[in-house]
Amino acid sequence: MKPIIAITAGDINGVGYEIILKSLSDSHVTEVCTPVVYGNIKALKAHLMTLDAELHNLQFNVVQRIEDVRDGKLNLLTCYPDDTPLCLGESTAEAGKASFLSLQRACQDIKAGKAQALITAPINKANIQSDQFRFSGHTEYLDSVFADGNHECLMMMVSECMRVALVCNHAPITQVPGMISEERILAKLRILHKTLQSDFLIRRPRIAVLALNPHAGDNGLIGKEETEVIRPTIEKANAEGIDTFGPYSADGFFGAGKYIHFDAVLAMYHDQGLIPFKSLDMSGVNFTAGLPIVRTSPDHGTAYDLAGKNQASALSFNHALFTALDILHNRAVTEEINRDPLVIREQPHPERPSGRFFIPPKEEFHD
C-alpha cells in the first residue's frame, strides 16, 4: 500500500503552492505515494494559473476528510474558507491563519495514523503567530505536538553532500551561550546518532561537533565553552558508544572541506550550520529528527519576491518529498532487522498455544 503524504500549503501568498504544484506535476509521484495537499482549491487554482500552460489542467480530487482521498490521484483536503483573500507577495493576517489551519489539520490526521509523513511548505513565522501558535518555527511547534516530552527534537539539514544538525534552533544569538550545556549537547548527539542509524541506515556514524567560539576558544583565551562544556560532552558521548569528534573551529572545518569525512555535523547555532550548508546546496531538505513521525520541508522560506512569477524552483520541495519516502522505507527496514525473530506475527495455528513465543512440542523436532 502506498504511503499517504500530508502536504501543508504554507503561506498562501508565498511560493508554497507553486513549488507543490510543480513537484506534483510529475506523474511518477502518484506511483510511489498518495499526496494530499491541505489547503483550498480556490487558492490552488489561482496559483495554478500563474504557472506554465501545460500545468493548467492539473486535476485534484477535492475532499473534506482524509478517508476520502483516492490512490493514484492528486488530492486536496479543504481546511480553510474559499473567501480567504490572496495577496501574492504580501504578509497578511489571513494568510497566517490559513497556514496554521493547514498545519493543524495535517498534524491531527498524522497523529491519528491516517497519513504516514508530513511535508511542510514555508510559513511566515510572524503572521502565523496566535494564541494557538506561539513558536519560533515549524520545528518547535511539531515538538509540542509529537514529542514524548523526554527531550527536544532535532533540527537537521540534509543534502547529498552534507548533514547538519543544530544544538540551538531559532534562538537569538544573544541567548546561544546560555543554551550551550552538557545536557543539551549530549541530548542532541543521542538523537543525531539514533536518526543516522535508523533513518539513514548508517551502522556506525561519525559525528563532528563544532566549537562555539572562534578558533575553538584558543584554549580559553577567546572563550571557555569548548574546554568546560563541549569537549567534556564529546568525551561522554564517546563513552556511550557515539563516535564523536571535535570541537572544530567552524571556519577552518568547512573551509578545508573536513565535513566530507563525517556522516553529520552538529553545529552550536542556526547560522553557524546553515550558512555553509546553503552555500553548498540551496536544494537541501529540512528534516525534523527525533519525532515519532517523518517530517521534511524545503530549506527555503516564503520567497514573497518570487510569488506569482513562475520563477520559484521546486527542486528543494521535490527533494523533501522523496527524502520523506526514503526515511519511511529506512525506518521500516530498521524495524524489520531489529525484530525479535521468536515473536509470532502470523495468525496462530489453531492447534498451537497462543502467546508471545511458540515452542513446538517435542514431536515437531527433527534430527
DRENDO-1510 file (C-alpha; in Angstrom, 1 decimal, always signed):
<recs>
REC; n; res; u; v; w
REC; 1; MET; +0.0; +0.0; +0.0 .
REC; 2; LYS; +1.4; +3.4; -0.9 .
REC; 3; PRO; +2.0; +5.8; +1.9 .
REC; 4; ILE; -0.3; +8.8; +2.3 .
REC; 5; ILE; +1.8; +12.0; +2.4 .
REC; 6; ALA; +0.3; +15.1; +4.1 .
REC; 7; ILE; +1.4; +18.3; +2.4 .
REC; 8; THR; +0.7; +21.7; +4.1 .
REC; 9; ALA; +0.3; +24.6; +1.8 .
REC; 10; GLY; +2.3; +27.1; +3.9 .
REC; 11; ASP; +1.8; +30.8; +3.4 .
REC; 12; ILE; -0.8; +31.2; +0.6 .
REC; 13; ASN; +0.9; +34.5; -0.5 .
REC; 14; GLY; +4.3; +32.9; -0.9 .
REC; 15; VAL; +5.7; +30.3; -3.3 .
REC; 16; GLY; +4.3; +27.3; -1.3 .
REC; 17; TYR; +1.5; +26.4; -3.8 .
REC; 18; GLU; +3.9; +27.0; -6.7 .
REC; 19; ILE; +6.6; +24.5; -5.6 .
REC; 20; ILE; +3.9; +22.0; -4.6 .
REC; 21; LEU; +2.2; +22.1; -7.9 .
REC; 22; LYS; +5.4; +21.9; -9.9 .
REC; 23; SER; +6.6; +18.9; -7.9 .
REC; 24; LEU; +3.3; +17.1; -8.1 .
REC; 25; SER; +3.0; +17.6; -11.8 .
REC; 26; ASP; +5.5; +14.8; -12.2 .
REC; 27; SER; +3.3; +11.7; -12.9 .
REC; 28; HIS; +5.8; +9.5; -11.1 .
REC; 29; VAL; +4.8; +11.0; -7.7 .
REC; 30; THR; +1.4; +9.2; -7.6 .
REC; 31; GLU; +3.2; +5.9; -8.5 .
REC; 32; VAL; +5.1; +5.9; -5.2 .
REC; 33; CYS; +2.7; +7.7; -2.8 .
REC; 34; THR; -0.7; +9.3; -2.3 .
REC; 35; PRO; -0.2; +13.0; -1.9 .
REC; 36; VAL; -2.8; +15.1; +0.0 .
REC; 37; VAL; -2.4; +18.9; -0.1 .
REC; 38; TYR; -4.0; +20.6; +2.9 .
REC; 39; GLY; -5.3; +23.9; +1.6 .
REC; 40; ASN; -8.1; +25.3; -0.5 .
REC; 41; ILE; -9.0; +24.6; -4.2 .
REC; 42; LYS; -9.7; +28.2; -5.0 .
REC; 43; ALA; -6.2; +29.3; -3.8 .
REC; 44; LEU; -4.6; +26.4; -5.5 .
REC; 45; LYS; -6.3; +27.2; -8.9 .
REC; 46; ALA; -5.2; +30.8; -8.6 .
REC; 47; HIS; -1.6; +29.8; -8.2 .
REC; 48; LEU; -2.0; +27.2; -11.0 .
REC; 49; MET; -3.0; +29.9; -13.4 .
REC; 50; THR; +0.3; +31.7; -12.8 .
REC; 51; LEU; +2.3; +28.7; -14.0 .
REC; 52; ASP; +3.1; +27.3; -17.4 .
REC; 53; ALA; +0.1; +26.5; -19.6 .
REC; 54; GLU; +0.7; +22.7; -19.6 .
REC; 55; LEU; +0.1; +22.7; -15.8 .
REC; 56; HIS; -3.3; +24.4; -16.0 .
REC; 57; ASN; -5.2; +21.2; -16.5 .
REC; 58; LEU; -3.7; +19.5; -13.4 .
REC; 59; GLN; -6.6; +17.7; -11.7 .
REC; 60; PHE; -7.2; +17.3; -8.0 .
REC; 61; ASN; -9.6; +15.1; -6.1 .
REC; 62; VAL; -11.1; +17.6; -3.6 .
REC; 63; VAL; -12.1; +16.1; -0.2 .
REC; 64; GLN; -13.3; +17.2; +3.2 .
REC; 65; ARG; -11.7; +14.4; +5.1 .
REC; 66; ILE; -8.7; +12.2; +4.6 .
REC; 67; GLU; -10.7; +9.0; +4.5 .
REC; 68; ASP; -12.0; +10.1; +1.0 .
REC; 69; VAL; -8.6; +10.5; -0.7 .
REC; 70; ARG; -8.0; +8.4; -3.8 .
REC; 71; ASP; -4.9; +6.4; -4.5 .
REC; 72; GLY; -3.3; +7.2; -7.9 .
REC; 73; LYS; -4.7; +10.7; -7.8 .
REC; 74; LEU; -3.6; +14.1; -6.5 .
REC; 75; ASN; -5.8; +15.0; -3.6 .
REC; 76; LEU; -6.7; +18.4; -1.9 .
REC; 77; LEU; -8.2; +18.4; +1.6 .
REC; 78; THR; -10.1; +21.7; +2.3 .
REC; 79; CYS; -9.1; +23.2; +5.6 .
REC; 80; TYR; -9.7; +27.0; +5.3 .
REC; 81; PRO; -12.5; +29.1; +3.7 .
REC; 82; ASP; -12.8; +29.9; +0.0 .
REC; 83; ASP; -13.0; +33.6; +0.8 .
REC; 84; THR; -9.5; +33.8; +2.3 .
REC; 85; PRO; -8.0; +36.7; +0.4 .
REC; 86; LEU; -5.0; +36.0; -1.8 .
REC; 87; CYS; -2.4; +38.9; -1.9 .
REC; 88; LEU; +0.6; +37.4; -3.6 .
REC; 89; GLY; +3.9; +38.7; -2.3 .
REC; 90; GLU; +2.4; +40.2; +0.9 .
REC; 91; SER; +2.3; +39.1; +4.5 .
REC; 92; THR; -1.3; +39.2; +5.8 .
REC; 93; ALA; -3.0; +38.0; +9.0 .
REC; 94; GLU; -5.4; +35.9; +6.9 .
REC; 95; ALA; -2.5; +34.1; +5.2 .
REC; 96; GLY; -1.1; +33.4; +8.6 .
REC; 97; LYS; -4.4; +31.9; +9.9 .
REC; 98; ALA; -4.7; +29.8; +6.7 .
REC; 99; SER; -1.2; +28.4; +7.1 .
REC; 100; PHE; -1.9; +27.4; +10.7 .
REC; 101; LEU; -5.2; +25.7; +9.8 .
REC; 102; SER; -3.4; +23.7; +7.1 .
REC; 103; LEU; -0.7; +22.7; +9.6 .
REC; 104; GLN; -3.0; +21.9; +12.4 .
REC; 105; ARG; -5.3; +19.7; +10.3 .
REC; 106; ALA; -2.4; +17.8; +8.8 .
REC; 107; CYS; -0.9; +17.1; +12.2 .
REC; 108; GLN; -4.3; +15.9; +13.5 .
REC; 109; ASP; -4.6; +13.3; +10.7 .
REC; 110; ILE; -1.0; +12.2; +11.1 .
REC; 111; LYS; -1.4; +11.8; +14.8 .
REC; 112; ALA; -4.5; +9.7; +14.2 .
REC; 113; GLY; -2.4; +7.4; +11.9 .
REC; 114; LYS; -4.3; +8.5; +8.8 .
REC; 115; ALA; -1.1; +9.7; +7.0 .
REC; 116; GLN; +2.4; +8.5; +7.1 .
REC; 117; ALA; +4.6; +11.6; +6.6 .
REC; 118; LEU; +4.4; +15.4; +6.7 .
REC; 119; ILE; +5.9; +17.8; +4.1 .
REC; 120; THR; +5.5; +21.4; +5.1 .
REC; 121; ALA; +5.7; +24.3; +2.7 .
REC; 122; PRO; +7.2; +27.5; +4.1 .
REC; 123; ILE; +5.3; +29.7; +6.6 .
REC; 124; ASN; +5.8; +33.3; +7.7 .
REC; 125; LYS; +6.9; +32.9; +11.3 .
REC; 126; ALA; +5.5; +36.4; +12.1 .
REC; 127; ASN; +2.0; +36.3; +10.6 .
REC; 128; ILE; +1.2; +32.8; +11.8 .
REC; 129; GLN; +1.6; +33.8; +15.5 .
REC; 130; SER; -1.7; +33.5; +17.5 .
REC; 131; ASP; -3.0; +32.1; +20.8 .
REC; 132; GLN; -2.7; +28.6; +19.2 .
REC; 133; PHE; +0.8; +29.1; +17.7 .
REC; 134; ARG; +3.4; +30.8; +19.9 .
REC; 135; PHE; +6.5; +29.2; +18.4 .
REC; 136; SER; +9.6; +30.3; +16.5 .
REC; 137; GLY; +9.0; +27.9; +13.7 .
REC; 138; HIS; +7.7; +24.5; +12.4 .
REC; 139; THR; +10.3; +22.5; +14.4 .
REC; 140; GLU; +9.2; +23.9; +17.8 .
REC; 141; TYR; +5.5; +23.5; +17.0 .
REC; 142; LEU; +5.9; +19.9; +15.9 .
REC; 143; ASP; +8.0; +19.2; +19.0 .
REC; 144; SER; +5.0; +20.3; +21.1 .
REC; 145; VAL; +2.6; +18.2; +19.1 .
REC; 146; PHE; +4.5; +14.9; +18.6 .
REC; 147; ALA; +7.5; +14.7; +21.0 .
REC; 148; ASP; +7.1; +12.5; +24.0 .
REC; 149; GLY; +8.3; +15.1; +26.5 .
REC; 150; ASN; +11.6; +13.3; +27.3 .
REC; 151; HIS; +13.7; +15.6; +25.0 .
REC; 152; GLU; +13.5; +18.2; +22.3 .
REC; 153; CYS; +13.5; +17.1; +18.7 .
REC; 154; LEU; +16.4; +17.9; +16.4 .
REC; 155; MET; +16.5; +20.4; +13.5 .
REC; 156; MET; +18.6; +18.8; +10.8 .
REC; 157; MET; +19.5; +19.9; +7.2 .
REC; 158; VAL; +20.1; +17.1; +4.7 .
REC; 159; SER; +21.6; +17.1; +1.2 .
REC; 160; GLU; +23.8; +14.8; -0.9 .
REC; 161; CYS; +27.0; +16.5; +0.3 .
REC; 162; MET; +26.3; +17.2; +4.0 .
REC; 163; ARG; +24.0; +16.6; +7.0 .
REC; 164; VAL; +24.0; +19.4; +9.6 .
REC; 165; ALA; +22.1; +19.4; +12.9 .
REC; 166; LEU; +21.7; +22.2; +15.4 .
REC; 167; VAL; +22.1; +22.5; +19.2 .
REC; 168; CYS; +20.1; +25.8; +19.1 .
REC; 169; ASN; +17.4; +26.2; +16.5 .
REC; 170; HIS; +15.7; +29.6; +16.1 .
REC; 171; ALA; +17.3; +31.3; +19.0 .
REC; 172; PRO; +18.6; +34.9; +19.2 .
REC; 173; ILE; +22.4; +34.9; +19.1 .
REC; 174; THR; +22.5; +36.7; +22.5 .
REC; 175; GLN; +20.8; +33.6; +24.0 .
REC; 176; VAL; +23.0; +31.0; +22.5 .
REC; 177; PRO; +25.9; +31.0; +25.0 .
REC; 178; GLY; +23.4; +30.4; +27.9 .
REC; 179; MET; +21.9; +27.4; +26.0 .
REC; 180; ILE; +25.2; +25.6; +25.4 .
REC; 181; SER; +25.1; +23.0; +28.2 .
REC; 182; GLU; +26.5; +19.5; +28.6 .
REC; 183; GLU; +22.9; +18.1; +29.0 .
REC; 184; ARG; +21.6; +19.8; +25.9 .
REC; 185; ILE; +24.5; +18.9; +23.6 .
REC; 186; LEU; +24.5; +15.3; +24.8 .
REC; 187; ALA; +20.8; +15.0; +24.2 .
REC; 188; LYS; +21.2; +16.3; +20.6 .
REC; 189; LEU; +24.1; +13.9; +20.0 .
REC; 190; ARG; +22.0; +11.0; +21.1 .
REC; 191; ILE; +19.1; +11.9; +18.8 .
REC; 192; LEU; +21.5; +12.5; +15.9 .
REC; 193; HIS; +23.3; +9.2; +16.4 .
REC; 194; LYS; +19.9; +7.4; +16.5 .
REC; 195; THR; +18.5; +9.1; +13.4 .
REC; 196; LEU; +21.7; +8.4; +11.4 .
REC; 197; GLN; +21.3; +4.7; +12.2 .
REC; 198; SER; +17.5; +4.3; +11.8 .
REC; 199; ASP; +16.6; +7.0; +9.2 .
REC; 200; PHE; +19.8; +6.9; +7.1 .
REC; 201; LEU; +20.9; +3.3; +7.7 .
REC; 202; ILE; +24.4; +4.2; +8.8 .
REC; 203; ARG; +25.6; +1.5; +11.1 .
REC; 204; ARG; +28.3; +3.4; +12.9 .
REC; 205; PRO; +28.0; +7.1; +12.2 .
REC; 206; ARG; +30.8; +9.6; +12.7 .
REC; 207; ILE; +29.7; +12.9; +14.0 .
REC; 208; ALA; +31.7; +16.2; +14.0 .
REC; 209; VAL; +31.0; +18.8; +16.7 .
REC; 210; LEU; +31.7; +22.4; +16.1 .
REC; 211; ALA; +33.1; +24.9; +18.6 .
REC; 212; LEU; +31.1; +27.9; +19.8 .
REC; 213; ASN; +33.9; +30.4; +19.7 .
REC; 214; PRO; +36.4; +31.5; +17.0 .
REC; 215; HIS; +39.5; +29.2; +16.9 .
REC; 216; ALA; +37.7; +26.8; +19.2 .
REC; 217; GLY; +38.3; +29.2; +22.0 .
REC; 218; ASP; +42.1; +29.2; +21.7 .
REC; 219; ASN; +42.5; +27.1; +24.9 .
REC; 220; GLY; +40.3; +29.5; +26.9 .
REC; 221; LEU; +41.8; +32.8; +25.6 .
REC; 222; ILE; +38.6; +33.6; +23.5 .
REC; 223; GLY; +36.1; +31.6; +25.4 .
REC; 224; LYS; +35.8; +28.7; +27.8 .
REC; 225; GLU; +32.7; +26.8; +26.5 .
REC; 226; GLU; +35.0; +24.5; +24.5 .
REC; 227; THR; +37.2; +23.4; +27.4 .
REC; 228; GLU; +34.5; +23.5; +30.1 .
REC; 229; VAL; +31.4; +22.2; +28.3 .
REC; 230; ILE; +31.8; +21.0; +24.7 .
REC; 231; ARG; +35.0; +18.8; +25.0 .
REC; 232; PRO; +33.8; +17.0; +28.2 .
REC; 233; THR; +30.5; +16.3; +26.5 .
REC; 234; ILE; +32.2; +14.8; +23.5 .
REC; 235; GLU; +34.1; +12.5; +25.8 .
REC; 236; LYS; +30.9; +11.4; +27.5 .
REC; 237; ALA; +29.3; +10.8; +24.1 .
REC; 238; ASN; +32.2; +8.6; +23.1 .
REC; 239; ALA; +31.9; +6.7; +26.3 .
REC; 240; GLU; +28.3; +5.9; +25.3 .
REC; 241; GLY; +29.5; +4.5; +22.0 .
REC; 242; ILE; +28.7; +7.6; +19.9 .
REC; 243; ASP; +31.7; +8.2; +17.7 .
REC; 244; THR; +32.0; +12.0; +18.2 .
REC; 245; PHE; +34.9; +14.3; +17.2 .
REC; 246; GLY; +35.9; +17.9; +17.8 .
REC; 247; PRO; +35.3; +20.6; +18.8 .
REC; 248; TYR; +36.3; +22.1; +15.4 .
REC; 249; SER; +36.6; +25.7; +14.6 .
REC; 250; ALA; +33.7; +26.3; +12.1 .
REC; 251; ASP; +35.6; +28.4; +9.6 .
REC; 252; GLY; +38.6; +26.0; +9.2 .
REC; 253; PHE; +36.3; +23.0; +9.3 .
REC; 254; PHE; +34.2; +24.0; +6.4 .
REC; 255; GLY; +36.9; +25.9; +4.6 .
REC; 256; ALA; +39.2; +22.8; +4.5 .
REC; 257; GLY; +36.3; +20.6; +3.5 .
REC; 258; LYS; +36.6; +18.4; +6.6 .
REC; 259; TYR; +32.8; +17.8; +6.5 .
REC; 260; ILE; +33.3; +15.1; +3.8 .
REC; 261; HIS; +34.9; +12.8; +6.4 .
REC; 262; PHE; +31.8; +12.8; +8.6 .
REC; 263; ASP; +28.3; +11.4; +8.4 .
REC; 264; ALA; +26.9; +14.5; +10.2 .
REC; 265; VAL; +27.9; +17.8; +11.7 .
REC; 266; LEU; +26.5; +19.2; +15.0 .
REC; 267; ALA; +26.6; +23.0; +14.9 .
REC; 268; MET; +26.1; +25.1; +18.0 .
REC; 269; TYR; +23.6; +27.6; +16.5 .
REC; 270; HIS; +21.5; +28.3; +13.4 .
REC; 271; ASP; +23.7; +30.4; +11.1 .
REC; 272; GLN; +26.9; +28.5; +12.0 .
REC; 273; GLY; +25.5; +25.4; +10.4 .
REC; 274; LEU; +23.1; +26.8; +7.8 .
REC; 275; ILE; +25.3; +29.3; +6.1 .
REC; 276; PRO; +27.8; +26.8; +4.9 .
REC; 277; PHE; +25.1; +24.2; +4.2 .
REC; 278; LYS; +23.1; +26.6; +1.9 .
REC; 279; SER; +26.2; +28.0; +0.4 .
REC; 280; LEU; +27.0; +24.5; -0.9 .
REC; 281; ASP; +23.4; +23.4; -1.8 .
REC; 282; MET; +20.2; +25.5; -1.8 .
REC; 283; SER; +18.1; +22.5; -2.7 .
REC; 284; GLY; +18.6; +20.7; +0.6 .
REC; 285; VAL; +16.0; +19.4; +3.0 .
REC; 286; ASN; +14.9; +20.4; +6.5 .
REC; 287; PHE; +14.3; +17.2; +8.4 .
REC; 288; THR; +13.0; +17.1; +12.0 .
REC; 289; ALA; +14.7; +14.2; +13.7 .
REC; 290; GLY; +13.7; +12.7; +17.0 .
REC; 291; LEU; +9.9; +12.7; +16.2 .
REC; 292; PRO; +7.8; +9.5; +16.0 .
REC; 293; ILE; +6.6; +10.8; +12.6 .
REC; 294; VAL; +8.5; +11.7; +9.5 .
REC; 295; ARG; +8.6; +15.5; +8.7 .
REC; 296; THR; +10.5; +17.2; +6.0 .
REC; 297; SER; +10.4; +20.6; +4.2 .
REC; 298; PRO; +12.3; +22.6; +1.6 .
REC; 299; ASP; +15.2; +24.5; +3.0 .
REC; 300; HIS; +13.9; +28.0; +2.0 .
REC; 301; GLY; +11.3; +30.5; +3.1 .
REC; 302; THR; +8.1; +32.0; +1.6 .
REC; 303; ALA; +10.1; +34.0; -1.1 .
REC; 304; TYR; +7.4; +36.7; -1.4 .
REC; 305; ASP; +9.5; +38.4; -4.1 .
REC; 306; LEU; +9.0; +35.4; -6.4 .
REC; 307; ALA; +5.3; +34.7; -5.6 .
REC; 308; GLY; +3.1; +34.6; -8.7 .
REC; 309; LYS; +6.0; +35.0; -11.1 .
REC; 310; ASN; +6.6; +31.3; -12.0 .
REC; 311; GLN; +10.2; +31.7; -11.0 .
REC; 312; ALA; +10.4; +29.5; -7.9 .
REC; 313; SER; +12.4; +26.3; -8.1 .
REC; 314; ALA; +10.6; +23.1; -6.9 .
REC; 315; LEU; +13.9; +21.2; -6.5 .
REC; 316; SER; +14.1; +21.5; -2.7 .
REC; 317; PHE; +10.5; +20.6; -2.2 .
REC; 318; ASN; +10.9; +17.6; -4.5 .
REC; 319; HIS; +13.9; +16.5; -2.5 .
REC; 320; ALA; +11.9; +16.9; +0.7 .
REC; 321; LEU; +9.1; +14.7; -0.7 .
REC; 322; PHE; +11.4; +11.9; -1.8 .
REC; 323; THR; +13.6; +12.2; +1.3 .
REC; 324; ALA; +10.5; +11.6; +3.4 .
REC; 325; LEU; +9.7; +8.5; +1.4 .
REC; 326; ASP; +13.3; +7.3; +1.8 .
REC; 327; ILE; +13.2; +7.7; +5.6 .
REC; 328; LEU; +9.8; +5.9; +5.8 .
REC; 329; HIS; +11.5; +3.0; +3.9 .
REC; 330; ASN; +14.6; +3.1; +6.1 .
REC; 331; ARG; +12.6; +3.1; +9.3 .
REC; 332; ALA; +10.7; +0.0; +8.1 .
REC; 333; VAL; +14.0; -1.7; +7.3 .
REC; 334; THR; +15.4; -0.8; +10.7 .
REC; 335; GLU; +12.3; -2.1; +12.4 .
REC; 336; GLU; +12.5; -5.4; +10.4 .
REC; 337; ILE; +16.1; -6.1; +11.1 .
REC; 338; ASN; +15.7; -5.4; +14.9 .
REC; 339; ARG; +12.6; -7.5; +15.3 .
REC; 340; ASP; +12.7; -10.4; +17.8 .
REC; 341; PRO; +12.6; -13.5; +15.5 .
REC; 342; LEU; +10.7; -15.5; +18.1 .
REC; 343; VAL; +7.7; -13.2; +18.1 .
REC; 344; ILE; +4.7; -14.7; +16.3 .
REC; 345; ARG; +3.4; -12.3; +13.7 .
REC; 346; GLU; +1.2; -14.6; +11.6 .
REC; 347; GLN; -2.2; -15.8; +12.7 .
REC; 348; PRO; -1.6; -18.6; +15.3 .
REC; 349; HIS; -2.0; -22.2; +14.2 .
REC; 350; PRO; -5.4; -23.5; +15.5 .
REC; 351; GLU; -3.6; -26.4; +17.3 .
REC; 352; ARG; -0.8; -24.3; +18.7 .
REC; 353; PRO; -1.0; -22.5; +22.1 .
REC; 354; SER; -1.4; -18.7; +22.0 .
REC; 355; GLY; +1.2; -16.4; +23.5 .
REC; 356; ARG; +4.1; -14.2; +22.5 .
REC; 357; PHE; +6.5; -17.1; +21.9 .
REC; 358; PHE; +5.9; -20.5; +20.4 .
REC; 359; ILE; +8.0; -23.5; +21.3 .
REC; 360; PRO; +6.9; -26.6; +19.3 .
REC; 361; PRO; +6.2; -29.8; +21.1 .
REC; 362; LYS; +8.8; -32.5; +21.2 .
REC; 363; GLU; +7.3; -34.5; +18.3 .
REC; 364; GLU; +7.9; -31.5; +16.0 .
REC; 365; PHE; +11.7; -31.5; +16.5 .
REC; 366; HIS; +13.6; -33.4; +13.9 .
REC; 367; ASP; +17.2; -34.7; +13.9 .
</recs>
